[in-house]
């Protein structure tokens, strides 16, 4: 009876959390975690792209690769006879998704490593893609698709947009070897948070325990261990499908990202601003050079005409009033308070750094 009462009380608390105004920020578990043991693997290979204006004779490994390929195909060619210029050496990369089976097609990325100016119109010859263990997991081949273009005129003028030495082959590789993945280890599934956080890990464990009583434990801020509940032995797929549908109210980390090169400022999460006084003054110094011609006073005098340099230095130090910003409890209030200063994005970057140093900005400041 006492256990049933506790379970009912936990259900009431969970319903209250779901029906609260913060429930609009709830996210499904599939968007927050990944199952340990089910991840992507990187593949890489070296290949040749033919049918284009490729590498010249200054790239020796291209001709060596062509010679090796022809010999594998049964064509005997001496090295001095290789004078091909329509072949480019490339690096081929791909991501092997988890649970990929033999025959699954994946996308590949092609990038030139020689001095070919463009891969446009080229075709990738059969290339083995290997993993970190030096085993072949996929084979790539197909026509290269580029995202740029180049046009040239007879007088030498040209225009270029995008990258011509890198492209993609959609579904250009076929998986030949499967990666064995097991998400259940020692009778439990380990959920790894994509964005670690103690609060989020604790809330995930609470939601899972409401669905499967006493099954989840938050081991740290980055993982939650879920024991396989009764009735789901040998049914890891059904268990993960049930877990992915659970909704969790997450806590966003307060962070302000500043890109000084582009002047972009992006703030997210529960950013708060404590009361602060800000004064920002610009000291402008303008130096003008205006040479003056100096001539003798009397006509036909003994002096000579000379050019005398003259500098005009002007200092502009405008007086700036002290701007007082009240405490801003929400992100909208922070934007309004900082916008009232009337500063450019680059000037606002310095103000944000000063506010963070003064502990007035309650957020992590990331400068890129």
NORNOR-V334318 format. One record per residue. PHI is phi as a letter, one per 40 degrees, with the letter a starting at -180 (none if undefined). Layout:
PHI + PHI
This chain:
none + c + c + c + c + c + c + c + c + c + c + c + c + c + c + c + c + c + c + c + c + c + c + c + c + c + b + c + c + c + c + b + b + b + c + c + g + b + a + c + b + c + b + a + a + b + a + b + b + b + g + a + c + c + c + c + c + c + b + c + c + c + c + c + c + c + c + c + c + c + c + c + c + g + b + c + b + c + c + c + c + c + b + c + b + b + b + b + c + b + b + b + b + a + b + c + c + c + g + c + b + c + g + c + c + b + c + b + b + b + a + c + b + b + b + c + c + a + b + c + g + c + b + c + c + d + b + c + b + b + c + c + c + g + b + c + b + a + b + b + a + i + c + c + b + b + b + b + a + a + b + b + b + c + c + h + c + a + b + a + a + g + b + b + b + a + a + b + b + c + f + c + b + b + c + b + b + c + b + c + b + b + c + b + b + f + g + a + b + b + c + b + c + c + b + c + a + c + c + c + c + c + c + c + c + c + c + c + c + c + c + b + c + f + b + b + a + c + c + a + c + b + a + b + c + b + c + c + c + d + g + b + c + g + b + c + c + c + c + c + c + c + c + c + c + c + b + b + c + c + b + c + c + c + a + b + b + b + b + c + c + b + g + c + b + b + b + a + g + c + c + b + b + c + d + a + b + b + b + b + b + b + c + b + b + b + b + b + b + b + c + b + c + b + b + c + c + c + c + f + c + c + c + b + c + b + c + b + c + b + b + b + b + b + b + b + b + c + c + b + c + c + c + b + b + c + c + b + c + b + c + c + c + c + c + c + c + c + c + c + c + g + b + c + d + c + c + c + c + c + c + c + c + c + c + c + c + c + g + c + c + c + a + c + b + b + b + b
